[in-house]
Amino acid sequence: MKISALQGSELLLCEPELLTDPRGLFAEAWRESLLNDAVGHSVHFVQESFSVSRQYVIRGLHYQLNPPQAKLIRVISGEIFDVAVDLRPDSTHFGRSYAVPLQAKDRQLLFIPAGFAHGFQVLSAEAEVQYKVSAYYDAPSDRALLWNDPQLAIAWPYPAQAILSDKDKNAPTLVQAELFGTGL
């Protein structure tokens, strides 16, 4: 598996080695030890969820305060524009957003460290997205950032067609958001 930093950040793009033969293909989707080596510390995933969304849907930008979650994102079908925002107060990249298109056909995974908000917009007619997370979901700690906060300057592919939940439409801006403590 090839693991590389995305846009000079701590986000990691994981590209499995595809072994093909006349029967089809086989790949190791991820290996904990390789990811831990690339991250520089142990990351253990405890929960896996998935979503199915139609074209133009934006899910996010979501994060969890306590405990913060590292995420491993994979597109099972379709294509998305994936976004992560650094919310670690002591980070030199605080408030910076990172974006990458992810397609099922490429079979890539995106690792997002704890302390980031995450969201995506569906580019294909429909997309199924799978998430591994390092901490169990905790509803009282669930938070969101406003998807189109001008301070974040995210270049969403289809902002005029965006389909959002009420929670995401009414989320606070970065300046208004409740953030993590230091030490992430």
Backbone torsions as a table, in degrees:
resi	resn	phi	psi	omega
1	MET	NA	134.2	176.9
2	LYS	-96.2	127.4	179.6
3	ILE	-122.7	126.3	-179.1
4	SER	-137.3	149.6	178.3
5	ALA	-71.9	141.3	179.9
6	LEU	-92.4	121.4	174.5
7	GLN	49.6	41.0	177.7
8	GLY	66.6	25.7	-177.8
9	SER	-110.9	-172.5	173.9
10	GLU	-90.6	0.3	173.9
11	LEU	-75.5	140.0	-175.9
12	LEU	-121.4	131.3	174.4
13	LEU	-97.0	121.7	-177.0
14	CYS	-107.6	122.4	-178.0
15	GLU	-117.8	107.0	-179.2
16	PRO	-66.4	149.6	173.3
17	GLU	-80.1	123.0	-177.7
18	LEU	-94.7	121.7	177.6
19	LEU	-103.0	114.7	-176.4
20	THR	-113.4	150.8	172.5
21	ASP	-154.3	-177.3	-177.1
22	PRO	-58.2	-20.0	179.8
23	ARG	-80.2	-23.2	-175.5
24	GLY	142.5	-131.3	179.4
25	LEU	-142.8	162.3	176.1
26	PHE	-138.7	143.6	176.7
27	ALA	-152.8	146.0	169.2
28	GLU	-83.9	114.8	-174.1
29	ALA	-67.7	-41.8	175.3
30	TRP	-163.6	158.2	177.7
31	ARG	-134.6	124.1	-176.0
32	GLU	-54.7	-43.5	-177.0
33	SER	-64.9	-39.0	178.3
34	LEU	-66.6	-43.1	179.0
35	LEU	-64.4	-44.1	179.0
36	ASN	-60.9	-40.2	177.0
37	ASP	-62.1	-42.6	-178.7
38	ALA	-69.0	-36.6	-179.0
39	VAL	-76.6	-35.8	-179.1
40	GLY	97.3	3.6	175.1
41	HIS	-158.5	171.0	-176.9
42	SER	-77.8	129.3	173.2
43	VAL	-123.5	122.8	-179.2
44	HIS	-120.7	124.1	-178.9
45	PHE	-89.3	135.3	-174.1
46	VAL	-117.3	-13.1	-176.8
47	GLN	-147.5	146.5	176.0
48	GLU	-131.8	132.6	179.9
49	SER	-132.2	168.3	174.3
50	PHE	-146.6	158.6	175.9
51	SER	-132.9	151.3	171.5
52	VAL	-122.6	126.0	-175.2
53	SER	-137.6	150.2	179.0
54	ARG	-89.0	170.5	-176.6
55	GLN	-54.8	140.1	177.0
56	TYR	79.7	-9.5	178.0
57	VAL	-61.5	135.4	169.9
58	ILE	-111.9	124.6	172.6
59	ARG	-110.3	115.0	178.7
60	GLY	122.3	178.6	21.1
61	LEU	-97.1	115.9	-172.6
62	HIS	-109.5	149.6	173.0
63	TYR	-155.6	165.8	179.9
64	GLN	-124.8	128.5	-176.8
65	LEU	-72.8	-48.1	-170.8
66	ASN	-141.2	109.7	-7.2
67	PRO	-84.6	151.2	176.1
68	PRO	-63.7	151.6	-176.6
69	GLN	-113.2	131.2	162.4
70	ALA	-82.0	149.6	-177.7
71	LYS	-131.5	148.5	171.6
72	LEU	-124.2	113.4	-171.7
73	ILE	-104.6	136.7	177.0
74	ARG	-142.3	134.9	176.2
75	VAL	-92.2	119.2	-178.9
76	ILE	-83.8	-38.8	174.8
77	SER	-146.8	145.2	177.9
78	GLY	88.1	-156.7	-175.2
79	GLU	-147.1	140.7	178.5
80	ILE	-133.5	161.6	169.4
81	PHE	-105.3	106.6	-172.2
82	ASP	-96.7	139.0	-175.1
83	VAL	-133.4	138.7	172.5
84	ALA	-131.6	141.1	180.0
85	VAL	-123.4	126.4	179.9
86	ASP	-73.1	115.9	-179.6
87	LEU	-113.1	14.9	179.6
88	ARG	-79.4	113.3	-174.7
89	PRO	-57.0	-31.1	-178.3
90	ASP	-94.2	10.0	179.1
91	SER	-83.8	141.9	175.3
92	THR	-69.5	-13.4	179.5
93	HIS	-108.0	19.2	-179.0
94	PHE	-51.7	131.0	178.5
95	GLY	84.0	-5.7	-179.9
96	ARG	-79.7	138.1	176.7
97	SER	-105.8	148.5	179.6
98	TYR	-128.1	138.9	-178.5
99	ALA	-136.0	145.9	177.9
100	VAL	-152.7	136.5	173.4
101	PRO	-77.4	138.0	176.4
102	LEU	-125.6	132.7	-179.9
103	GLN	-125.9	142.8	177.9
104	ALA	-57.5	-38.9	-175.7
105	LYS	-64.1	-23.7	178.9
106	ASP	-85.2	-19.0	176.6
107	ARG	59.2	27.6	178.5
108	GLN	-84.0	156.8	173.2
109	LEU	-121.8	149.0	177.2
110	LEU	-117.8	123.0	175.6
111	PHE	-94.4	127.8	178.2
112	ILE	-119.4	118.6	-178.7
113	PRO	-65.3	161.2	172.8
114	ALA	-59.7	142.0	179.4
115	GLY	102.2	7.9	178.2
116	PHE	-116.2	147.0	166.9
117	ALA	-86.3	152.1	-177.0
118	HIS	-136.6	143.8	174.6
119	GLY	-162.0	172.7	177.5
120	PHE	-157.9	158.4	171.1
121	GLN	-118.3	136.3	-179.2
122	VAL	-79.8	127.0	-179.3
123	LEU	-98.0	-30.6	-179.3
124	SER	-87.4	176.4	179.4
125	ALA	-57.3	-33.9	177.6
126	GLU	-156.5	152.8	176.9
127	ALA	-143.0	140.2	171.8
128	GLU	-111.0	125.3	-176.1
129	VAL	-120.7	133.8	-179.4
130	GLN	-110.5	137.9	-177.2
131	TYR	-127.4	127.8	165.2
132	LYS	-101.5	138.8	-179.9
133	VAL	-130.1	151.6	-174.5
134	SER	-89.6	-5.0	177.9
135	ALA	-143.3	145.5	179.7
136	TYR	-62.7	147.6	176.7
137	TYR	-60.6	134.4	179.1
138	ASP	-130.4	101.9	-174.6
139	ALA	-53.0	-44.2	179.9
140	PRO	-63.5	-20.4	-179.8
141	SER	-97.0	-2.4	-177.1
142	ASP	-68.9	128.9	-179.4
143	ARG	-135.6	166.3	177.4
144	ALA	-144.3	154.3	171.4
145	LEU	-111.6	149.8	177.2
146	LEU	-63.4	123.1	-173.9
147	TRP	-59.6	-32.4	-176.6
148	ASN	-113.3	30.4	176.1
149	ASP	-57.4	120.3	-178.9
150	PRO	-57.2	-30.6	-179.9
151	GLN	-64.3	-31.2	-180.0
152	LEU	-78.7	-25.4	176.3
153	ALA	51.4	46.4	178.9
154	ILE	-82.7	127.3	-179.3
155	ALA	-89.5	70.7	178.5
156	TRP	-58.0	138.0	-177.5
157	PRO	-63.0	-37.2	-176.2
158	TYR	-133.0	66.7	-177.1
159	PRO	-64.6	-36.5	-177.8
160	ALA	-68.4	-27.2	-178.7
161	GLN	-97.4	3.4	-173.3
162	ALA	-55.7	134.1	174.8
163	ILE	-112.7	121.8	-172.8
164	LEU	-132.9	155.4	170.8
165	SER	-74.2	162.5	175.8
166	ASP	-60.3	-39.1	178.7
167	LYS	-57.1	-46.0	-177.1
168	ASP	-74.3	-33.2	177.0
169	LYS	-64.3	-33.5	-173.0
170	ASN	-107.9	16.4	-178.8
171	ALA	-68.1	154.2	178.2
172	PRO	-73.1	158.7	173.7
173	THR	-76.2	173.5	178.1
174	LEU	-58.2	-41.2	-178.8
175	VAL	-65.4	-33.5	-177.7
176	GLN	-88.8	-16.0	-169.8
177	ALA	-70.6	147.2	171.3
178	GLU	-79.5	128.0	-172.4
179	LEU	-116.7	170.4	178.3
180	PHE	-67.5	156.7	168.9
181	GLY	-73.8	177.8	178.5
182	THR	-78.9	164.8	175.5
183	GLY	95.2	13.4	177.4
184	LEU	-70.5	NA	NA
